[in-house]
Every structure is written in C-alpha cells, then in structure tokens.
Amino acid sequence: MKPRALSIHCLLLLLLALALSGCGYMPRRLAIMDFENDTSESRYDFLSAALPEYLSASLANSRAIRLLERQDIHRYLNEIDSDPSDTRRLSRWQKLGERIGAEYLVAGSVSRLDRNFIITTRLFSVDKGEVVLGSAVTQACVNEYEIYHIAQTIARYLAYQLRPHGLSPAQSQAPPPAFSPSPAEQPQLPVANEPTR
C-alpha cells in the first residue's frame, strides 16, 4: 500500500474510533422529587414544587442527564406506600426509582435558620439504595429571590456529579472549582450573637 493511501486509511480509522467512542454513553436517568418544607411556615409550601422545577429547568439542557416526568413520582409514591416514615425513606426511594426507571433521585429540603433560607439536596442511587457519598449540597441565602440562583448552582453541581465519567468517592469529595461561589456571592450564615441582616 502506498504511504498516502495508508495515511488516509489511518485517518479514517481514527475518525471512526472517535465517532464510536461517544456512542456507548447513555444519559443518566434522573428524577427530582418534591422538596420538604422544613421552615414550619406554610407560606413557603410553594418551594416544595418550585425548587424541583428550578432544578429541572437548569438541568434540561444537559446531554448527560435525561429528566423523568415529575408527575409520575407522585402517582407511584402513593402506590408504593402511604407511610412516609423516616425509617423506610431509602427503601421507598429505591422502589420509586425502580418503578419509574430512574438511576438517580434528587431529594431535598428548604429550611430556615434565623432569617436565612437553607437549601439542602442529596443524590440517591437507586441501584445501590443509598445516598451517593459526597453528593449532599447545602447552600444558604438571605432573600427568597436568591433561591432560584441557588438552584442553578446546585444544578451545576448535580450535572458535575452525573457526568459521563461516573460517580466515585474520590471525585465527589470536593466540588469542581467552578461550583464554589466567591465569598462575596455566597451569603454567610450568621455567627451566634450577630444580628442577621
């Protein structure tokens, strides 16, 4: 074979290998559950559904994630078990994930500490039946209108956790540098005896 024909064959093989390397990856199937309102204030009940919607909107364009319909979650949770006790929570989540075909579930809560909102999320592996090590995220903000921006930050972190390279404890111990907001952007929780804003 002539050197020119050989280099064309090598180039074609290289292009074929590159094209096939991305074909084996399937997006992660993710369902986002309603968040718990732990503020003890009914006026924040809307956040139970709003936070998952904010996360869904932020994650919808990720090629690494296939979002599952949130309507199915409510229907299947009612079918699985009407007793949402904490002692059975992980088994209920696992049954739910298997029923709707999710690989991962996002669970979370919103609470208040003094005048600050605290948003906490966890990534649950349906296959393993446990919360993914290093996947818990807690963010704080002072005002309600900042919650949407917090949800966008959390969505970036979830997308990082679910990237094609997979989840491993070593990768998930520290968030990516782009995730950590600067001190000026991240509201700090008040120190004891310090008045809140």
TORPA-4810 file (N, C-alpha, C, O; in nm, 3 decimals):
<nodes>
NODE_1_0.084_-0.118_0.000_0.000_0.000_0.000_0.088_0.124_0.000_0.192_0.128_0.066_M
NODE_2_0.047_0.223_-0.074_0.124_0.347_-0.084_0.113_0.425_0.047_0.013_0.413_0.118_K
NODE_3_0.215_0.504_0.078_0.213_0.581_0.203_0.093_0.676_0.211_0.038_0.695_0.319_P
NODE_4_0.053_0.734_0.101_-0.061_0.827_0.103_-0.190_0.752_0.134_-0.272_0.798_0.213_R
NODE_5_-0.209_0.636_0.070_-0.328_0.555_0.095_-0.330_0.504_0.239_-0.436_0.495_0.301_A
NODE_6_-0.213_0.472_0.292_-0.204_0.425_0.430_-0.243_0.535_0.528_-0.314_0.510_0.625_L
NODE_7_-0.195_0.657_0.502_-0.229_0.768_0.593_-0.379_0.802_0.584_-0.438_0.843_0.684_S
NODE_8_-0.441_0.786_0.466_-0.586_0.809_0.453_-0.662_0.703_0.532_-0.759_0.734_0.600_I
NODE_9_-0.617_0.577_0.522_-0.681_0.470_0.598_-0.668_0.493_0.749_-0.763_0.473_0.824_H
NODE_10_-0.551_0.535_0.791_-0.530_0.564_0.934_-0.619_0.678_0.981_-0.677_0.672_1.089_C
NODE_11_-0.631_0.780_0.899_-0.717_0.894_0.932_-0.863_0.850_0.942_-0.933_0.890_1.035_L
NODE_12_-0.909_0.768_0.848_-1.046_0.718_0.852_-1.071_0.632_0.975_-1.176_0.642_1.038_L
NODE_13_-0.975_0.546_1.010_-0.988_0.464_1.130_-0.992_0.550_1.256_-1.069_0.522_1.349_L
NODE_14_-0.911_0.653_1.260_-0.910_0.744_1.373_-1.045_0.815_1.386_-1.100_0.824_1.496_L
NODE_15_-1.098_0.865_1.276_-1.229_0.932_1.277_-1.339_0.835_1.320_-1.428_0.873_1.397_L
NODE_16_-1.335_0.712_1.274_-1.434_0.612_1.312_-1.424_0.582_1.462_-1.526_0.570_1.529_L
NODE_17_-1.304_0.570_1.514_-1.285_0.544_1.657_-1.337_0.659_1.741_-1.400_0.638_1.845_A
NODE_18_-1.311_0.783_1.697_-1.362_0.899_1.769_-1.515_0.904_1.767_-1.578_0.936_1.867_L
NODE_19_-1.574_0.872_1.652_-1.719_0.873_1.641_-1.782_0.766_1.729_-1.885_0.791_1.792_A
NODE_20_-1.722_0.650_1.735_-1.777_0.540_1.814_-1.754_0.557_1.964_-1.828_0.500_2.044_L
NODE_21_-1.652_0.633_2.002_-1.621_0.647_2.145_-1.733_0.715_2.221_-1.753_0.685_2.339_S
NODE_22_-1.807_0.805_2.158_-1.918_0.872_2.226_-2.050_0.799_2.215_-2.147_0.838_2.280_G
NODE_23_-2.056_0.695_2.135_-2.182_0.626_2.111_-2.224_0.537_2.227_-2.344_0.512_2.244_C
NODE_24_-2.132_0.491_2.307_-2.166_0.398_2.414_-2.221_0.465_2.537_-2.268_0.395_2.627_G
NODE_25_-2.218_0.595_2.546_-2.263_0.663_2.665_-2.412_0.692_2.659_-2.462_0.748_2.562_Y
NODE_26_-2.481_0.651_2.763_-2.624_0.679_2.774_-2.642_0.783_2.884_-2.578_0.775_2.989_M
NODE_27_-2.729_0.881_2.861_-2.753_0.980_2.967_-2.807_0.915_3.094_-2.877_0.813_3.087_P
NODE_28_-2.776_0.972_3.208_-2.825_0.921_3.336_-2.973_0.960_3.350_-3.011_1.074_3.325_R
NODE_29_-3.054_0.864_3.390_-3.198_0.889_3.410_-3.218_0.942_3.552_-3.190_0.874_3.651_R
NODE_30_-3.266_1.065_3.560_-3.276_1.138_3.686_-3.419_1.183_3.711_-3.485_1.235_3.621_L
NODE_31_-3.467_1.164_3.833_-3.597_1.216_3.876_-3.573_1.308_3.995_-3.495_1.276_4.084_A
NODE_32_-3.641_1.421_3.995_-3.628_1.518_4.103_-3.757_1.517_4.183_-3.864_1.549_4.131_I
NODE_33_-3.746_1.481_4.308_-3.863_1.470_4.396_-3.897_1.607_4.454_-3.814_1.698_4.454_M
NODE_34_-4.020_1.619_4.505_-4.057_1.743_4.575_-3.966_1.762_4.695_-3.926_1.666_4.760_D
NODE_35_-3.934_1.887_4.723_-3.852_1.919_4.839_-3.942_1.928_4.962_-4.060_1.960_4.952_F
NODE_36_-3.886_1.899_5.075_-3.960_1.912_5.200_-3.950_2.056_5.249_-3.844_2.118_5.245_E
NODE_37_-4.064_2.109_5.295_-4.066_2.241_5.354_-4.046_2.225_5.504_-4.140_2.192_5.577_N
NODE_38_-3.924_2.247_5.550_-3.891_2.235_5.692_-3.883_2.371_5.759_-3.819_2.386_5.863_D
NODE_39_-3.948_2.471_5.700_-3.944_2.606_5.758_-4.046_2.625_5.868_-4.038_2.721_5.944_T
NODE_40_-4.143_2.536_5.878_-4.256_2.547_5.971_-4.347_2.665_5.936_-4.426_2.711_6.019_S
NODE_41_-4.335_2.712_5.815_-4.419_2.823_5.769_-4.488_2.782_5.640_-4.422_2.754_5.539_E
NODE_42_-4.620_2.777_5.643_-4.696_2.731_5.526_-4.682_2.824_5.406_-4.705_2.782_5.293_S
NODE_43_-4.644_2.948_5.428_-4.628_3.040_5.314_-4.513_2.998_5.222_-4.503_3.047_5.109_R
NODE_44_-4.426_2.908_5.270_-4.316_2.858_5.187_-4.345_2.720_5.129_-4.255_2.656_5.074_Y
NODE_45_-4.469_2.672_5.140_-4.505_2.542_5.082_-4.481_2.538_4.931_-4.451_2.432_4.876_D
NODE_46_-4.495_2.652_4.865_-4.475_2.656_4.720_-4.335_2.614_4.680_-4.314_2.568_4.567_F
NODE_47_-4.237_2.628_4.771_-4.099_2.591_4.739_-4.083_2.440_4.722_-3.988_2.396_4.658_L
NODE_48_-4.174_2.361_4.780_-4.167_2.215_4.765_-4.170_2.174_4.619_-4.099_2.082_4.578_S
NODE_49_-4.251_2.241_4.540_-4.260_2.212_4.397_-4.174_2.307_4.314_-4.127_2.270_4.207_A
NODE_50_-4.155_2.429_4.362_-4.080_2.528_4.285_-3.932_2.491_4.273_-3.875_2.502_4.164_A
NODE_51_-3.869_2.449_4.382_-3.727_2.414_4.376_-3.699_2.301_4.277_-3.605_2.313_4.199_L
NODE_52_-3.777_2.192_4.277_-3.753_2.089_4.175_-3.772_2.141_4.033_-3.701_2.100_3.941_P
NODE_53_-3.867_2.231_4.014_-3.887_2.289_3.881_-3.768_2.375_3.840_-3.725_2.371_3.724_E
NODE_54_-3.714_2.452_3.933_-3.595_2.532_3.904_-3.478_2.441_3.865_-3.407_2.468_3.769_Y
NODE_55_-3.460_2.332_3.941_-3.352_2.237_3.909_-3.375_2.174_3.772_-3.282_2.161_3.693_L
NODE_56_-3.499_2.133_3.745_-3.531_2.072_3.615_-3.501_2.167_3.501_-3.444_2.128_3.400_S
NODE_57_-3.540_2.292_3.517_-3.514_2.390_3.412_-3.365_2.407_3.387_-3.322_2.421_3.273_A
NODE_58_-3.285_2.405_3.493_-3.141_2.421_3.478_-3.074_2.297_3.420_-2.973_2.308_3.351_S
NODE_59_-3.129_2.178_3.448_-3.068_2.053_3.403_-3.121_2.006_3.267_-3.065_1.914_3.208_L
NODE_60_-3.226_2.068_3.218_-3.292_2.021_3.096_-3.200_2.019_2.974_-3.220_1.937_2.884_A
NODE_61_-3.103_2.106_2.968_-3.016_2.114_2.851_-2.891_2.028_2.861_-2.807_2.030_2.770_N
NODE_62_-2.877_1.955_2.970_-2.758_1.871_2.987_-2.772_1.743_2.905_-2.872_1.672_2.915_S
NODE_63_-2.671_1.715_2.823_-2.672_1.591_2.745_-2.641_1.471_2.832_-2.666_1.357_2.792_R
NODE_64_-2.588_1.494_2.952_-2.552_1.384_3.041_-2.670_1.335_3.124_-2.661_1.232_3.191_A
NODE_65_-2.782_1.408_3.119_-2.896_1.375_3.205_-3.024_1.367_3.123_-3.052_1.451_3.037_I
NODE_66_-3.102_1.263_3.151_-3.237_1.252_3.095_-3.335_1.266_3.211_-3.345_1.176_3.294_R
NODE_67_-3.406_1.378_3.215_-3.501_1.403_3.324_-3.628_1.323_3.303_-3.682_1.315_3.192_L
NODE_68_-3.676_1.264_3.411_-3.802_1.189_3.408_-3.915_1.279_3.455_-3.894_1.373_3.532_L
NODE_69_-4.035_1.249_3.410_-4.150_1.332_3.442_-4.181_1.332_3.591_-4.185_1.226_3.654_E
NODE_70_-4.202_1.449_3.644_-4.229_1.462_3.787_-4.369_1.415_3.825_-4.392_1.377_3.940_R
NODE_71_-4.464_1.415_3.731_-4.599_1.369_3.762_-4.599_1.222_3.802_-4.679_1.180_3.887_Q
NODE_72_-4.510_1.144_3.742_-4.503_1.001_3.773_-4.460_0.976_3.917_-4.500_0.876_3.978_D
NODE_73_-4.380_1.065_3.972_-4.330_1.047_4.108_-4.445_1.042_4.207_-4.451_0.952_4.291_I
NODE_74_-4.535_1.139_4.198_-4.647_1.145_4.292_-4.735_1.022_4.281_-4.775_0.963_4.382_H
NODE_75_-4.766_0.984_4.160_-4.853_0.869_4.138_-4.792_0.741_4.195_-4.859_0.665_4.265_R
NODE_76_-4.665_0.717_4.166_-4.601_0.595_4.212_-4.573_0.595_4.362_-4.581_0.490_4.426_Y
NODE_77_-4.541_0.710_4.419_-4.521_0.714_4.564_-4.648_0.676_4.637_-4.644_0.604_4.737_L
NODE_78_-4.762_0.724_4.589_-4.889_0.687_4.652_-4.916_0.538_4.639_-4.973_0.478_4.730_N
NODE_79_-4.878_0.479_4.527_-4.898_0.336_4.507_-4.804_0.252_4.593_-4.843_0.148_4.645_E
NODE_80_-4.679_0.298_4.608_-4.578_0.220_4.680_-4.612_0.210_4.829_-4.614_0.100_4.886_I
NODE_81_-4.639_0.323_4.890_-4.657_0.322_5.034_-4.715_0.455_5.078_-4.667_0.561_5.035_D
NODE_82_-4.814_0.452_5.159_-4.872_0.576_5.208_-4.809_0.622_5.338_-4.849_0.725_5.393_S
NODE_83_-4.711_0.549_5.389_-4.645_0.583_5.515_-4.505_0.639_5.488_-4.411_0.562_5.468_D
NODE_84_-4.489_0.774_5.488_-4.357_0.832_5.458_-4.266_0.843_5.581_-4.201_0.945_5.598_P
NODE_85_-4.261_0.742_5.663_-4.178_0.749_5.784_-4.030_0.746_5.748_-3.990_0.686_5.649_S
NODE_86_-3.951_0.811_5.828_-3.807_0.822_5.803_-3.738_0.686_5.800_-3.640_0.669_5.728_D
NODE_87_-3.787_0.589_5.877_-3.720_0.460_5.883_-3.730_0.384_5.752_-3.650_0.293_5.728_T
NODE_88_-3.825_0.418_5.667_-3.843_0.348_5.541_-3.811_0.437_5.420_-3.831_0.395_5.306_R
NODE_89_-3.762_0.555_5.443_-3.744_0.652_5.335_-3.656_0.598_5.222_-3.694_0.607_5.105_R
NODE_90_-3.540_0.542_5.254_-3.449_0.496_5.149_-3.509_0.380_5.070_-3.491_0.374_4.948_L
NODE_91_-3.579_0.289_5.135_-3.640_0.178_5.061_-3.754_0.229_4.973_-3.774_0.178_4.863_S
NODE_92_-3.827_0.328_5.019_-3.933_0.389_4.936_-3.872_0.456_4.814_-3.924_0.442_4.703_R
NODE_93_-3.761_0.528_4.833_-3.695_0.593_4.721_-3.645_0.490_4.621_-3.656_0.510_4.500_W
NODE_94_-3.591_0.380_4.672_-3.541_0.276_4.583_-3.656_0.215_4.502_-3.643_0.196_4.381_Q
NODE_95_-3.767_0.184_4.566_-3.884_0.129_4.496_-3.936_0.228_4.392_-3.970_0.190_4.280_K
NODE_96_-3.940_0.355_4.430_-3.986_0.458_4.337_-3.896_0.465_4.215_-3.943_0.464_4.101_L
NODE_97_-3.765_0.471_4.239_-3.670_0.479_4.128_-3.680_0.361_4.034_-3.675_0.378_3.912_G
NODE_98_-3.694_0.241_4.090_-3.710_0.122_4.007_-3.839_0.129_3.926_-3.842_0.090_3.809_E
NODE_99_-3.944_0.177_3.988_-4.076_0.182_3.923_-4.078_0.279_3.805_-4.139_0.250_3.701_R
NODE_100_-4.013_0.394_3.820_-4.015_0.494_3.713_-3.895_0.484_3.619_-3.886_0.559_3.521_I
NODE_101_-3.803_0.393_3.648_-3.687_0.374_3.561_-3.577_0.475_3.582_-3.501_0.503_3.489_G
NODE_102_-3.566_0.530_3.702_-3.462_0.628_3.732_-3.337_0.558_3.784_-3.346_0.458_3.855_A
NODE_103_-3.222_0.610_3.747_-3.096_0.563_3.805_-3.065_0.641_3.933_-3.007_0.588_4.028_E
NODE_104_-3.106_0.768_3.932_-3.080_0.855_4.046_-3.204_0.938_4.077_-3.281_0.972_3.987_Y
NODE_105_-3.221_0.969_4.205_-3.325_1.060_4.251_-3.257_1.177_4.321_-3.154_1.159_4.386_L
NODE_106_-3.315_1.294_4.309_-3.269_1.409_4.385_-3.376_1.436_4.491_-3.493_1.453_4.459_V
NODE_107_-3.333_1.440_4.616_-3.422_1.472_4.727_-3.365_1.596_4.794_-3.244_1.620_4.791_A
NODE_108_-3.451_1.673_4.855_-3.401_1.793_4.920_-3.500_1.855_5.016_-3.613_1.808_5.031_G
NODE_109_-3.455_1.961_5.079_-3.539_2.033_5.174_-3.500_2.179_5.174_-3.390_2.217_5.134_S
NODE_110_-3.593_2.260_5.221_-3.567_2.401_5.244_-3.604_2.428_5.389_-3.711_2.388_5.435_V
NODE_111_-3.516_2.497_5.460_-3.541_2.527_5.600_-3.497_2.671_5.626_-3.447_2.739_5.537_S
NODE_112_-3.518_2.714_5.749_-3.477_2.850_5.789_-3.389_2.840_5.912_-3.413_2.760_6.002_R
NODE_113_-3.289_2.921_5.913_-3.204_2.939_6.030_-3.193_3.089_6.050_-3.135_3.159_5.967_L
NODE_114_-3.247_3.136_6.158_-3.266_3.280_6.178_-3.346_3.333_6.059_-3.459_3.290_6.037_D
NODE_115_-3.290_3.423_5.983_-3.363_3.476_5.867_-3.310_3.422_5.735_-3.346_3.471_5.628_R
NODE_116_-3.226_3.322_5.742_-3.165_3.266_5.622_-3.239_3.142_5.575_-3.287_3.062_5.656_N
NODE_117_-3.248_3.127_5.443_-3.300_3.005_5.384_-3.184_2.908_5.367_-3.076_2.947_5.322_F
NODE_118_-3.205_2.783_5.401_-3.104_2.680_5.385_-3.162_2.576_5.290_-3.264_2.514_5.322_I
NODE_119_-3.099_2.556_5.175_-3.145_2.457_5.077_-3.044_2.343_5.078_-2.924_2.363_5.060_I
NODE_120_-3.096_2.222_5.100_-3.012_2.103_5.107_-3.061_2.003_5.004_-3.181_1.979_4.994_T
NODE_121_-2.969_1.943_4.928_-3.005_1.838_4.832_-2.913_1.718_4.851_-2.800_1.730_4.898_T
NODE_122_-2.967_1.603_4.812_-2.890_1.478_4.815_-2.921_1.403_4.687_-3.032_1.409_4.635_R
NODE_123_-2.822_1.332_4.638_-2.836_1.248_4.519_-2.843_1.103_4.566_-2.752_1.054_4.633_L
NODE_124_-2.951_1.035_4.530_-2.976_0.898_4.576_-2.956_0.802_4.459_-3.014_0.821_4.353_F
NODE_125_-2.874_0.699_4.480_-2.851_0.596_4.379_-2.956_0.487_4.397_-2.961_0.422_4.501_S
NODE_126_-3.039_0.468_4.296_-3.144_0.367_4.302_-3.082_0.228_4.306_-3.127_0.141_4.381_V
NODE_127_-2.979_0.206_4.226_-2.915_0.075_4.219_-2.857_0.033_4.353_-2.873_-0.082_4.395_D
NODE_128_-2.789_0.125_4.420_-2.723_0.093_4.547_-2.816_0.108_4.667_-2.788_0.054_4.774_K
NODE_129_-2.925_0.182_4.651_-3.018_0.202_4.762_-2.965_0.293_4.870_-2.999_0.277_4.987_G
NODE_130_-2.879_0.389_4.830_-2.820_0.479_4.929_-2.789_0.615_4.868_-2.782_0.631_4.746_E
NODE_131_-2.770_0.711_4.956_-2.731_0.844_4.912_-2.587_0.835_4.864_-2.503_0.773_4.929_V
NODE_132_-2.558_0.897_4.751_-2.425_0.892_4.692_-2.328_0.970_4.780_-2.352_1.086_4.814_V
NODE_133_-2.219_0.906_4.817_-2.118_0.967_4.901_-2.068_1.097_4.838_-2.028_1.100_4.721_L
NODE_134_-2.069_1.204_4.915_-2.017_1.332_4.867_-2.115_1.410_4.781_-2.077_1.513_4.725_G
NODE_135_-2.240_1.366_4.770_-2.333_1.435_4.681_-2.423_1.534_4.753_-2.497_1.607_4.687_S
NODE_136_-2.418_1.541_4.884_-2.503_1.635_4.957_-2.451_1.777_4.936_-2.331_1.803_4.944_A
NODE_137_-2.543_1.867_4.910_-2.509_2.007_4.888_-2.599_2.091_4.977_-2.720_2.070_4.981_V
NODE_138_-2.540_2.185_5.048_-2.617_2.278_5.129_-2.574_2.419_5.090_-2.456_2.452_5.090_T
NODE_139_-2.673_2.500_5.058_-2.649_2.638_5.021_-2.742_2.726_5.101_-2.852_2.685_5.138_Q
NODE_140_-2.698_2.849_5.130_-2.778_2.941_5.209_-2.798_3.071_5.133_-2.713_3.112_5.054_A
NODE_141_-2.910_3.135_5.159_-2.934_3.268_5.104_-3.024_3.344_5.201_-3.095_3.284_5.283_C
NODE_142_-3.021_3.474_5.192_-3.094_3.559_5.284_-3.234_3.588_5.232_-3.330_3.589_5.309_V
NODE_143_-3.247_3.610_5.103_-3.375_3.652_5.046_-3.437_3.543_4.959_-3.367_3.460_4.900_N
NODE_144_-3.570_3.543_4.953_-3.642_3.445_4.871_-3.600_3.450_4.724_-3.587_3.346_4.660_E
NODE_145_-3.580_3.569_4.672_-3.548_3.582_4.530_-3.412_3.522_4.495_-3.384_3.500_4.377_Y
NODE_146_-3.328_3.495_4.592_-3.198_3.433_4.567_-3.208_3.281_4.552_-3.112_3.217_4.509_E
NODE_147_-3.322_3.223_4.587_-3.337_3.078_4.584_-3.320_3.024_4.443_-3.262_2.917_4.425_I
NODE_148_-3.370_3.095_4.343_-3.355_3.049_4.204_-3.206_3.038_4.167_-3.166_2.941_4.103_Y
NODE_149_-3.127_3.135_4.206_-2.983_3.132_4.176_-2.913_3.018_4.251_-2.821_2.956_4.199_H
NODE_150_-2.957_2.992_4.373_-2.903_2.879_4.449_-2.935_2.748_4.376_-2.851_2.659_4.367_I
NODE_151_-3.058_2.738_4.324_-3.099_2.617_4.250_-3.011_2.598_4.126_-2.976_2.485_4.093_A
NODE_152_-2.975_2.706_4.058_-2.888_2.695_3.942_-2.749_2.644_3.983_-2.689_2.562_3.913_Q
NODE_153_-2.698_2.691_4.095_-2.569_2.645_4.145_-2.575_2.496_4.179_-2.484_2.420_4.146_T
NODE_154_-2.682_2.456_4.245_-2.699_2.314_4.281_-2.711_2.229_4.155_-2.656_2.119_4.149_I
NODE_155_-2.783_2.279_4.054_-2.797_2.204_3.929_-2.662_2.183_3.861_-2.636_2.076_3.807_A
NODE_156_-2.575_2.284_3.864_-2.441_2.269_3.807_-2.364_2.159_3.881_-2.293_2.080_3.819_R
NODE_157_-2.379_2.156_4.011_-2.310_2.054_4.089_-2.366_1.915_4.059_-2.290_1.820_4.046_Y
NODE_158_-2.497_1.902_4.048_-2.557_1.773_4.014_-2.511_1.726_3.876_-2.480_1.608_3.858_L
NODE_159_-2.506_1.818_3.780_-2.458_1.782_3.647_-2.313_1.735_3.654_-2.274_1.642_3.583_A
NODE_160_-2.233_1.799_3.738_-2.095_1.757_3.757_-2.090_1.616_3.815_-2.012_1.532_3.769_Y
NODE_161_-2.174_1.589_3.915_-2.177_1.457_3.976_-2.219_1.348_3.878_-2.172_1.235_3.887_Q
NODE_162_-2.306_1.381_3.785_-2.362_1.282_3.692_-2.291_1.281_3.557_-2.342_1.223_3.462_L
NODE_163_-2.178_1.343_3.548_-2.107_1.348_3.421_-2.068_1.208_3.375_-2.069_1.115_3.456_R
NODE_164_-2.035_1.191_3.248_-2.008_1.058_3.192_-1.901_0.977_3.261_-1.901_0.854_3.253_P
NODE_165_-1.810_1.042_3.329_-1.700_0.968_3.392_-1.746_0.890_3.514_-1.669_0.813_3.571_H
NODE_166_-1.871_0.909_3.553_-1.926_0.831_3.664_-1.904_0.895_3.798_-1.838_0.998_3.812_G
NODE_167_-1.961_0.832_3.897_-1.954_0.880_4.033_-1.856_0.793_4.111_-1.869_0.671_4.113_L
NODE_168_-1.763_0.855_4.172_-1.674_0.780_4.259_-1.648_0.864_4.382_-1.653_0.987_4.375_S
NODE_169_-1.622_0.801_4.495_-1.598_0.879_4.617_-1.484_0.979_4.601_-1.493_1.090_4.654_P
NODE_170_-1.380_0.943_4.530_-1.266_1.034_4.515_-1.307_1.159_4.437_-1.265_1.270_4.470_A
NODE_171_-1.390_1.141_4.334_-1.433_1.255_4.253_-1.530_1.343_4.330_-1.531_1.465_4.312_Q
NODE_172_-1.612_1.283_4.413_-1.721_1.359_4.473_-1.685_1.422_4.607_-1.769_1.487_4.667_S
NODE_173_-1.564_1.405_4.654_-1.527_1.463_4.782_-1.521_1.615_4.776_-1.557_1.683_4.872_Q
NODE_174_-1.477_1.668_4.664_-1.468_1.813_4.652_-1.541_1.858_4.527_-1.525_1.796_4.421_A
NODE_175_-1.621_1.963_4.537_-1.690_2.011_4.418_-1.592_2.072_4.320_-1.481_2.111_4.358_P
NODE_176_-1.631_2.082_4.193_-1.541_2.142_4.096_-1.518_2.288_4.130_-1.603_2.351_4.192_P
NODE_177_-1.404_2.343_4.089_-1.374_2.482_4.122_-1.482_2.579_4.077_-1.507_2.678_4.146_P
NODE_178_-1.546_2.556_3.963_-1.648_2.647_3.913_-1.772_2.646_4.000_-1.853_2.739_3.991_A
NODE_179_-1.789_2.544_4.082_-1.908_2.534_4.166_-1.904_2.630_4.284_-2.006_2.688_4.320_F
NODE_180_-1.786_2.647_4.343_-1.775_2.724_4.466_-1.788_2.872_4.438_-1.703_2.931_4.372_S
NODE_181_-1.896_2.934_4.488_-1.910_3.078_4.467_-1.806_3.153_4.550_-1.757_3.103_4.652_P
NODE_182_-1.775_3.272_4.506_-1.682_3.354_4.583_-1.750_3.396_4.713_-1.873_3.396_4.721_S
NODE_183_-1.672_3.432_4.814_-1.732_3.475_4.941_-1.831_3.590_4.923_-1.928_3.599_4.998_P
NODE_184_-1.807_3.677_4.827_-1.898_3.789_4.805_-2.033_3.740_4.751_-2.136_3.799_4.781_A
NODE_185_-2.032_3.632_4.672_-2.156_3.580_4.615_-2.230_3.491_4.713_-2.352_3.482_4.707_E
NODE_186_-2.160_3.425_4.803_-2.220_3.327_4.894_-2.254_3.393_5.027_-2.163_3.431_5.101_Q
NODE_187_-2.382_3.407_5.060_-2.416_3.463_5.190_-2.365_3.373_5.302_-2.376_3.250_5.293_P
NODE_188_-2.312_3.431_5.404_-2.260_3.356_5.518_-2.369_3.343_5.623_-2.447_3.436_5.644_Q
NODE_189_-2.374_3.228_5.688_-2.467_3.213_5.799_-2.423_3.303_5.912_-2.304_3.323_5.932_L
NODE_190_-2.518_3.357_5.986_-2.479_3.447_6.095_-2.407_3.372_6.206_-2.434_3.255_6.233_P
NODE_191_-2.316_3.440_6.268_-2.245_3.386_6.382_-2.331_3.413_6.505_-2.403_3.512_6.509_V
NODE_192_-2.324_3.325_6.604_-2.403_3.344_6.727_-2.381_3.484_6.781_-2.270_3.535_6.780_A
NODE_193_-2.487_3.543_6.828_-2.487_3.678_6.885_-2.465_3.786_6.782_-2.449_3.903_6.818_N
NODE_194_-2.463_3.752_6.656_-2.451_3.851_6.549_-2.589_3.874_6.491_-2.654_3.778_6.451_E
NODE_195_-2.636_3.996_6.485_-2.771_4.018_6.429_-2.774_3.983_6.281_-2.677_4.008_6.209_P
NODE_196_-2.885_3.925_6.237_-2.900_3.892_6.095_-2.941_4.017_6.021_-2.994_4.112_6.078_T
NODE_197_-2.915_4.015_5.894_-2.947_4.129_5.807_-3.095_4.150_5.795_-3.139_4.242_5.726_R
</nodes>
